[in-house]
Amino acid sequence: MVIGDAAAAQLTEWFENKPLFGWRVLVPRTKAQSAALMARLRMHGAYPEEVPTIAVEPPRQPQLLDRAIRGLVEGSYEWVVFTSVNAVKAVRDKLEEYGLDARVFSGVRVAVVGDSTAQSLRDWGIVPDLMPVGEHSAAGLAAEFPAYDDVLDPINRVFCPRADIAVDTLVTGLTELGWEVEDVTAYRTVRAAPPPVETREAIKTGEFDAVIFTSSSTVRNLVGIAGKPHACSIIAAIGPATAATCEEHGLRVDVLASTPNSTTLADELAVFAARRRAEFLSRGAEVKKPSQRRRRRRKSS
């Protein structure tokens, strides 16, 4: 609520000076995981629009996860390694299905790839024992994971619940360190249905000022169901692997998060926009959003 014209003018000026003011930002994610990112983008003045590109489904062979959960309860693992929020959710749902909770992790060490996964565990009451200090990725975790020591480690087995499309970098790295890895598909990621025609047209014609990619699968699936974003759209990627997938699809990456965290990515997109605005002003040029600088289609005669 605003009382008075003077206060209203100040509020309008404050909002319009936000770095992403008026930017239409595409967020291709699963709906359950986009809330924090969408809120952060709005805080910077953007108008985020979500386009689900991934649906998460149970594994085709759920008995393998059941067996691994039984091994966890029986104390068959020295480590449990989580590489995504979805992996945490899949294991948590399975434990709750059996009437169990976080207490089954007593005596087991837990490793995570990055901040988001760590937070999902903390929300469950579990504090991770290991998260890579350097690169937050499967390769980064493998590089910092301790080697198996037959004197210090009573058990040499690691439980690794992950997606059906996950790469083998982590499993290979842990195996080379002497660990026996129980690599279990905890969930499947499938391509979502295509968005409405209007959204697909907006993506391809550059009506979105920016597109935020939070995983390689969101890149592949968005291109598959909606087409490649226009060259004028600013592309933001959450990490090196996602950026590499963008480049494989012919997309120029303008913003790469310094840490693989969705709110960090939103903040750094805002920093990019602020610098871009400053460059326009330093040249005495009119500040235009990326979507305003796209080439207009020629009118047919």
NUZANU-316666 format. One record per residue (C-alpha): residue in one letter; x negated, y negated, z. Coordinates in steps of 0.001 Angstrom, whole numbers, plus 500000, padded with zeros to 6 digits. Example, Ala and Ser with C-alpha at 12.3 -4.5 7.8 and 13.67 -1.06 7.14 Angstrom:
BEGIN
A487700504500507800
S486330501060507140
//
This chain:
BEGIN
M500000500000500000
V498711496561499062
I500079493304500476
G499526490172498404
D498201489335494955
A494669488627496188
A494322492068497756
A495794493672494648
A493276491895492430
Q490361493009494608
L491618496596494645
T492000496640490861
E488506495214490378
W487042497781492803
F488709500697491019
E487828499515487524
N484165499267488523
K483988502956489342
P481502504657486973
L484004507055485391
F486945504653485351
G489337505644482575
W487250508609481425
R489273511597480327
V487278514608481536
L487942518206480529
V487425520816483253
P487438524326481745
R487628526560484816
T489755529044486670
K492503527196488534
A491521528546491962
Q488023527078491718
S488644523584490360
A490101521682493328
A486849520248494746
L485518519305491313
M488769517627490260
A488896515641493513
R485294514492493071
L485924513327489522
R488999511357490623
M486902509744493361
H484627508390490613
G487627507014488699
A488039509760486080
Y491208511416484838
P490304515114484923
E492351517642482986
E492053521324483715
V492095523929480967
P491919527477482348
T489519529512480216
I488946532500482501
A491279534889484260
V489903537105487020
E491230540662487147
P490472543787489206
P487778546201487951
R488778549045485634
Q487321551560488093
P488312550279491559
Q487163553519493206
L483539552412492758
L484167549297494840
D486090551411497375
R483076553696497738
A480716550747498178
I482994549228500832
R482943552531502678
G479142552485502528
L479151548938503934
V481341550015506855
E479139553059507503
G475935550984507532
S474460552322504293
Y473019548983503134
E470224546718504318
W471379543789502165
V474551542563500456
V473924540144497590
F476686537810496390
T476215536027493074
S479551534187492865
V482561532955494793
N484668535520492943
A482455538337494223
V482968537130497800
K486724536986497250
A486832540474495709
V484993542033498669
R487003540052501205
D490307541065499595
K489260544706499566
L488229544631503246
E491487542951504240
E493363545577502242
Y491857548131504648
G492549545987507722
L488878545020508113
D487169541648508482
A483754539961508527
R482598542069511467
V481621544844509041
F478627542665508083
S477143543039511567
G473573544282511177
V473547543647507401
R471565540827505829
V473383538699503275
A471929536814500305
V473622534328497958
V472687532629494705
G473816529078495508
D475726526556497618
S479270527332496468
T478888531028497189
A477270530245500536
Q480174527991501470
S482738530657500597
L480940532979503024
R480787530336505753
D484538529846505348
W484776533531506194
G482555533122509247
I479378534540507686
V476120532588507555
P473868533769504667
D470383534957505567
L468868534031502210
M469561531461499508
P466861530486496985
V465159527197497751
G464191526723494110
E466382527678491164
H469904528638492223
S470386531546489854
A470033535315489699
A466434534878488546
G465758532375491326
L467123534728493976
A465116537669492620
A461957535534492725
E462435534756496435
F463884538077497580
P461629540018499983
A460033543245498770
Y461112546498500398
D458877547459503325
D459211551082504440
V457999550089507917
L460157547020508554
D463252547994506549
P465149551000507915
I467260551247504734
N466195550507501146
R469664550042499631
V471253546784498433
F474959546333497657
C475469543917494743
P479159543246493911
R479479541189490739
A481343540531487494
D481562543003484648
I479741540577482329
A476894539694484709
V473378540005483314
D470910542520484776
T468249539975485792
L468911540313489516
V469247544095489553
T466031544486487573
G464195542083489878
L465306543833493068
T464492547249491648
E460968546086490850
L460670544993494500
G461336548557495614
W465038548300496450
E467706550789495418
V470529548616494088
E474175549656494221
D475364547560491276
V479175547513491454
T481715545741489254
A483889543917491795
Y485987541998489273
R486456541409485555
T486541538068483789
V488793537913480752
R489501535112478327
A492571533049479181
A495330532173476723
P494665529215474380
P495751525774475668
P498546523815473922
V497959522569470378
E497712518957471606
T494876519869473965
R492994521830471318
E493275518884468926
A492046516483471632
I488995518672472283
K488020518948468622
T488650515290467720
G486762513748470638
E489609512422472752
F487868513739475864
D485082511485477115
A483290514362478843
V483457518137479214
I482134519813482360
F480861523398482105
T480277525338485319
S479222528679483837
S478156530269480566
S481470532121480339
T483430528841480424
V481387527653477432
R481976530803475406
N485641531050476311
L486481527397475691
V484907527538472231
G486747530809471627
I490226529635472632
A490110525932471768
G487173525217469500
K483930523295470000
P484086519867471692
H483494516866469446
A479937515542469208
C480922512273470897
S482014514004474112
I479452513946476933
I478513517514477884
A477658518261481523
A476257521668482560
I475862523057486061
G472547524827485480
P469872525935482988
A471674529142481959
T474900527239481254
A472955524562479372
A471282527245477238
T474686528688476332
C475903525206475387
E472933524791473069
E473547528226471534
H476975526929470542
G475570523739469064
L476470521482471989
R474093518719473120
V473720518734476907
D473682515183478299
V473890515912482030
L472255518840483840
A472927519185487572
S469826519046489768
T471416521727491960
P474081524172490694
N476987522706492608
S480214521393491080
T480418518243493213
T476764517480492489
L477520517851488787
A480432515401489077
D478209512930490943
E475476513146488322
L477993512659485520
A479015509468487342
V475356508382487548
F474995509036483804
A478087506921483098
A476804504089485297
R473451504035483475
R475226504142480139
R477367501156481152
A474269499247482298
E472607499856478921
F475621498434477076
L475655495346479296
S471897494807478960
R472337494599475176
G475299492281475523
A477482494895473862
E481066495789474653
V481267498743477031
K483110501571475321
K483989505019476545
P482531507949474564
S485946508689473081
Q486161505128471726
R482938505562469775
R483952508630467798
R484348508336464063
R487905507732463092
R489416509941460469
R489798508300457111
K493358507602456177
S494426509550453142
S495325507367450188
//
